[in-house]
Amino acid sequence: MSNIKTQLEWESNARQKYDEMIRKLPLFHRDIAKQVVDKKAVINAQERKASMVEEEDVVRAFLTEVPLAFYSLMIRLFDEVGFDYKQYENE
């Protein structure tokens, strides 16, 4: 059985930016984005051995889980909500 918890506490600023970004997504993309990014952000934090989800975990989750067809929208929303994504963009 896996030791991966499905929930971790989120750093408040990362959660606030994430929630704002989800609200700005087109309605029909919100639920699926929320499901996959929530899960991947927690996995990213756990891989770092962190006790909470931080901004880098959220950004990396969006970059790896959102289809390339929506890349330009995602980058625009990163800028709008204030996510610092550039250092993770080419990983």
Backbone as a printed PyTorch tensor [residue, N CA C, xyz], in Angstrom:
tensor([[[  0.8430,  -1.1870,   0.0000],
         [  0.0000,   0.0000,   0.0000],
         [  0.8850,   1.2460,   0.0000]],

        [[  0.4650,   2.2600,  -0.6800],
         [  1.2290,   3.4990,  -0.8110],
         [  1.1950,   4.3230,   0.4680]],

        [[  2.2870,   5.0310,   0.7270],
         [  2.3540,   5.9230,   1.8760],
         [  1.9270,   7.3420,   1.5350]],

        [[  1.4710,   7.5510,   0.3220],
         [  1.0980,   8.8960,  -0.1070],
         [ -0.2410,   9.2880,   0.5000]],

        [[ -0.2250,  10.3880,   1.2500],
         [ -1.4710,  10.9480,   1.7760],
         [ -2.1170,  11.7500,   0.6570]],

        [[ -3.4170,  11.7680,   0.6430],
         [ -4.0910,  12.5380,  -0.3930],
         [ -4.3030,  13.9830,   0.0200]],

        [[ -4.0530,  14.3050,   1.2770],
         [ -4.2490,  15.6710,   1.7510],
         [ -3.0220,  16.1300,   2.5190]],

        [[ -2.6600,  17.3620,   2.3090],
         [ -1.6390,  18.0480,   3.0910],
         [ -2.1620,  19.4560,   3.3170]],

        [[ -1.6670,  20.0790,   4.3410],
         [ -1.9880,  21.4880,   4.5550],
         [ -1.3440,  22.2980,   3.4270]],

        [[ -2.0010,  23.3710,   3.0400],
         [ -1.4770,  24.2450,   1.9900],
         [ -1.0040,  25.5480,   2.6060]],

        [[  0.1090,  26.0530,   2.1140],
         [  0.5800,  27.3880,   2.4900],
         [ -0.4950,  28.3640,   2.0220]],

        [[ -0.8770,  29.3150,   2.8700],
         [ -2.0690,  30.1320,   2.6040],
         [ -1.9630,  30.9610,   1.3250]],

        [[ -0.8180,  31.5340,   1.0320],
         [ -0.6680,  32.3400,  -0.1760],
         [ -0.7640,  31.4710,  -1.4330]],

        [[ -0.1850,  30.2780,  -1.3790],
         [ -0.2720,  29.3520,  -2.5090],
         [ -1.7250,  28.9400,  -2.7300]],

        [[ -2.4480,  28.6640,  -1.6610],
         [ -3.8600,  28.2760,  -1.7730],
         [ -4.6950,  29.4140,  -2.3480]],

        [[ -4.4350,  30.6270,  -1.8890],
         [ -5.1910,  31.7820,  -2.3710],
         [ -4.9800,  31.9820,  -3.8730]],

        [[ -3.7350,  31.9200,  -4.3350],
         [ -3.4450,  32.0800,  -5.7680],
         [ -4.0510,  30.9360,  -6.5700]],

        [[ -3.9340,  29.7270,  -6.0440],
         [ -4.4930,  28.5570,  -6.7150],
         [ -6.0090,  28.6930,  -6.8670]],

        [[ -6.6880,  29.0540,  -5.7850],
         [ -8.1460,  29.2090,  -5.8390],
         [ -8.5490,  30.2840,  -6.8390]],

        [[ -7.7970,  31.3780,  -6.8720],
         [ -8.0980,  32.4440,  -7.8270],
         [ -7.8960,  31.9510,  -9.2600]],

        [[ -6.8450,  31.1970,  -9.4750],
         [ -6.5850,  30.6730, -10.8170],
         [ -7.6940,  29.7270, -11.2560]],

        [[ -8.1260,  28.8550, -10.3670],
         [ -9.2220,  27.9350, -10.6930],
         [-10.4850,  28.7240, -11.0440]],

        [[-10.7810,  29.7790, -10.2920],
         [-11.9720,  30.6000, -10.5750],
         [-11.9030,  31.2690, -11.9430]],

        [[-10.7080,  31.5450, -12.4250],
         [-10.5410,  32.2190, -13.7080],
         [-10.5790,  31.2640, -14.9050]],

        [[-10.5070,  29.9730, -14.6390],
         [-10.5760,  28.9960, -15.7280],
         [-11.9840,  28.9590, -16.3090]],

        [[-12.0930,  28.6130, -17.5830],
         [-13.4350,  28.4070, -18.1470],
         [-14.1780,  27.3570, -17.3210]],

        [[-15.4430,  27.5780, -17.1190],
         [-16.2610,  26.7370, -16.2480],
         [-16.1040,  25.2460, -16.5300]],

        [[-16.1010,  24.8740, -17.8010],
         [-16.0490,  23.4490, -18.1360],
         [-14.6760,  22.8210, -17.9030]],

        [[-13.6480,  23.6110, -17.5610],
         [-12.3170,  23.0680, -17.2500],
         [-12.0320,  23.0270, -15.7520]],

        [[-12.8170,  23.7190, -14.9680],
         [-12.5010,  23.8910, -13.5460],
         [-12.4270,  22.5890, -12.7710]],

        [[-13.4350,  21.7580, -12.8930],
         [-13.4780,  20.5350, -12.0850],
         [-12.3160,  19.6040, -12.3850]],

        [[-12.0350,  19.3740, -13.6640],
         [-10.9480,  18.4570, -14.0000],
         [ -9.6020,  19.0500, -13.6100]],

        [[ -9.4120,  20.3510, -13.8210],
         [ -8.1480,  20.9910, -13.4230],
         [ -7.9670,  20.8830, -11.9150]],

        [[ -9.0270,  21.1340, -11.1840],
         [ -8.9560,  21.0620,  -9.7230],
         [ -8.5880,  19.6510,  -9.2660]],

        [[ -9.1930,  18.6530,  -9.8610],
         [ -8.9040,  17.2700,  -9.4730],
         [ -7.4470,  16.9030,  -9.7230]],

        [[ -6.9630,  17.1550, -10.9310],
         [ -5.6100,  16.6990, -11.2640],
         [ -4.5350,  17.5600, -10.6090]],

        [[ -4.7580,  18.8590, -10.5210],
         [ -3.7460,  19.7360,  -9.9300],
         [ -3.6990,  19.5550,  -8.4150]],

        [[ -4.8470,  19.4300,  -7.7680],
         [ -4.8610,  19.1620,  -6.3160],
         [ -4.0260,  17.9210,  -5.9920]],

        [[ -4.2760,  16.8520,  -6.7140],
         [ -3.5850,  15.5910,  -6.4580],
         [ -2.0880,  15.7200,  -6.7260]],

        [[ -1.7270,  16.2970,  -7.8750],
         [ -0.3150,  16.3920,  -8.2510],
         [  0.4450,  17.3590,  -7.3450]],

        [[ -0.1760,  18.4320,  -6.9000],
         [  0.4930,  19.3800,  -5.9980],
         [  0.8640,  18.6940,  -4.6840]],

        [[ -0.0300,  17.8690,  -4.1680],
         [  0.2540,  17.1190,  -2.9390],
         [  1.4070,  16.1410,  -3.1790]],

        [[  1.3800,  15.4440,  -4.2870],
         [  2.4650,  14.5100,  -4.6210],
         [  3.7890,  15.2620,  -4.7300]],

        [[  3.7720,  16.4200,  -5.3870],
         [  4.9940,  17.2210,  -5.5230],
         [  5.5500,  17.6060,  -4.1560]],

        [[  4.6810,  18.0360,  -3.2560],
         [  5.1240,  18.4160,  -1.9080],
         [  5.7050,  17.2120,  -1.1740]],

        [[  5.0460,  16.0810,  -1.2920],
         [  5.5350,  14.8790,  -0.6190],
         [  6.8770,  14.4260,  -1.1810]],

        [[  7.0660,  14.5780,  -2.4810],
         [  8.3510,  14.2140,  -3.0840],
         [  9.4750,  15.1110,  -2.5730]],

        [[  9.1340,  16.3370,  -2.2010],
         [ 10.1200,  17.2520,  -1.6150],
         [ 10.2800,  17.0020,  -0.1180]],

        [[  9.4910,  16.0910,   0.4120],
         [  9.4680,  15.8030,   1.8550],
         [  9.0150,  17.0270,   2.6530]],

        [[  8.1110,  17.7820,   2.0620],
         [  7.5850,  18.9920,   2.7020],
         [  6.3610,  18.6540,   3.5370]],

        [[  6.1000,  19.4810,   4.5230],
         [  4.9400,  19.2600,   5.3840],
         [  3.6980,  19.9670,   4.8650]],

        [[  3.8770,  20.8210,   3.8590],
         [  2.7240,  21.5130,   3.2770],
         [  2.9570,  21.7760,   1.8010]],

        [[  1.8590,  21.9890,   1.0920],
         [  1.9020,  22.3270,  -0.3270],
         [  2.2670,  23.8010,  -0.4470]],

        [[  3.2690,  24.0800,  -1.2640],
         [  3.7270,  25.4480,  -1.4740],
         [  3.5620,  25.8310,  -2.9390]],

        [[  3.8440,  27.0950,  -3.2370],
         [  3.6410,  27.6220,  -4.5850],
         [  4.3400,  26.7820,  -5.6460]],

        [[  5.5700,  26.3780,  -5.4080],
         [  6.2920,  25.6050,  -6.4220],
         [  5.5860,  24.2880,  -6.7370]],

        [[  4.9460,  23.6840,  -5.7550],
         [  4.2230,  22.4320,  -5.9760],
         [  3.0160,  22.6520,  -6.8800]],

        [[  2.3300,  23.7550,  -6.6570],
         [  1.1430,  24.0810,  -7.4520],
         [  1.5430,  24.4050,  -8.8860]],

        [[  2.5560,  25.2410,  -9.0430],
         [  3.0080,  25.6230, -10.3850],
         [  3.4640,  24.3910, -11.1590]],

        [[  4.2680,  23.5630, -10.5290],
         [  4.7370,  22.3390, -11.2010],
         [  3.5660,  21.4260, -11.5660]],

        [[  2.5690,  21.3730, -10.7140],
         [  1.3950,  20.5430, -11.0090],
         [  0.6610,  21.0540, -12.2410]],

        [[  0.4350,  22.3530, -12.3080],
         [ -0.2070,  22.9100, -13.5020],
         [  0.6300,  22.6270, -14.7440]],

        [[  1.9330,  22.8490, -14.6580],
         [  2.8010,  22.6840, -15.8250],
         [  2.8480,  21.2460, -16.3230]],

        [[  2.7300,  20.2830, -15.4310],
         [  2.8060,  18.8860, -15.8620],
         [  1.4520,  18.2700, -16.1760]],

        [[  0.3830,  18.7900, -15.6070],
         [ -0.9180,  18.1400, -15.7460],
         [ -1.8590,  18.8030, -16.7510]],

        [[ -1.6520,  20.0650, -17.0440],
         [ -2.5440,  20.7660, -17.9700],
         [ -2.0840,  20.4980, -19.4040]],

        [[ -2.9900,  20.0950, -20.2870],
         [ -2.6140,  19.8060, -21.6760],
         [ -2.0040,  21.0260, -22.3770]],

        [[ -1.0700,  20.7490, -23.2900],
         [ -0.3870,  21.8200, -24.0170],
         [ -1.3460,  22.7350, -24.7810]],

        [[ -2.4870,  22.2250, -25.1680],
         [ -3.4620,  23.0540, -25.8870],
         [ -3.9060,  24.2590, -25.0570]],

        [[ -3.7720,  24.1690, -23.7430],
         [ -4.2000,  25.2460, -22.8480],
         [ -3.0230,  25.9960, -22.2350]],

        [[ -1.8260,  25.7750, -22.7830],
         [ -0.6080,  26.3560, -22.2240],
         [ -0.6590,  27.8830, -22.1670]],

        [[ -1.0560,  28.5230, -23.2610],
         [ -1.0580,  29.9980, -23.2830],
         [ -2.0560,  30.5670, -22.2770]],

        [[ -3.2000,  29.9350, -22.1140],
         [ -4.1710,  30.3630, -21.1050],
         [ -3.5750,  30.2060, -19.7080]],

        [[ -2.9190,  29.0810, -19.4670],
         [ -2.3290,  28.8280, -18.1590],
         [ -1.2620,  29.8820, -17.8340]],

        [[ -0.4050,  30.2090, -18.7870],
         [  0.6500,  31.2020, -18.5640],
         [  0.0300,  32.5690, -18.2770]],

        [[ -0.9960,  32.9240, -19.0280],
         [ -1.6750,  34.2070, -18.7940],
         [ -2.2610,  34.2510, -17.3860]],

        [[ -2.8710,  33.1570, -16.9550],
         [ -3.4540,  33.1050, -15.6140],
         [ -2.3810,  33.1010, -14.5290]],

        [[ -1.2520,  32.4290, -14.7680],
         [ -0.1310,  32.5070, -13.8160],
         [  0.2430,  33.9650, -13.5800]],

        [[  0.3700,  34.7160, -14.6740],
         [  0.7290,  36.1360, -14.5590],
         [ -0.3430,  36.9220, -13.8120]],

        [[ -1.6010,  36.6740, -14.1300],
         [ -2.7040,  37.4150, -13.5060],
         [ -2.7800,  37.1930, -11.9960]],

        [[ -2.5470,  35.9690, -11.5590],
         [ -2.6820,  35.6790, -10.1230],
         [ -1.3760,  35.8380,  -9.3560]],

        [[ -0.2700,  36.0010, -10.0700],
         [  1.0090,  36.2570,  -9.4140],
         [  1.8550,  35.0350,  -9.1200]],

        [[  1.5920,  33.9190,  -9.8050],
         [  2.4610,  32.7600,  -9.6420],
         [  3.7810,  33.0140, -10.3580]],

        [[  4.8930,  32.7360,  -9.6910],
         [  6.2230,  32.8540, -10.2840],
         [  6.5600,  31.5110, -10.9200]],

        [[  6.2390,  31.3660, -12.1820],
         [  6.3400,  30.0780, -12.8590],
         [  7.6010,  29.9080, -13.6950]],

        [[  8.2820,  30.9890, -14.0350],
         [  9.3440,  30.9280, -15.0440],
         [ 10.4780,  29.9780, -14.6780]],

        [[ 10.8200,  29.8830, -13.4140],
         [ 11.9170,  28.9960, -13.0300],
         [ 11.5640,  27.5170, -13.1580]],

        [[ 10.2860,  27.2010, -13.2730],
         [  9.8500,  25.8030, -13.3710],
         [  9.3990,  25.4240, -14.7760]],

        [[  9.3330,  26.4010, -15.6600],
         [  8.7170,  26.2190, -16.9690],
         [  9.4030,  25.1630, -17.8360]],

        [[ 10.6970,  25.0360, -17.7720],
         [ 11.4100,  24.1180, -18.6680],
         [ 11.9510,  22.8820, -17.9640]],

        [[ 11.3380,  22.5100, -16.8790],
         [ 11.7990,  21.3100, -16.1480],
         [ 11.3140,  20.0480, -16.8170]]])
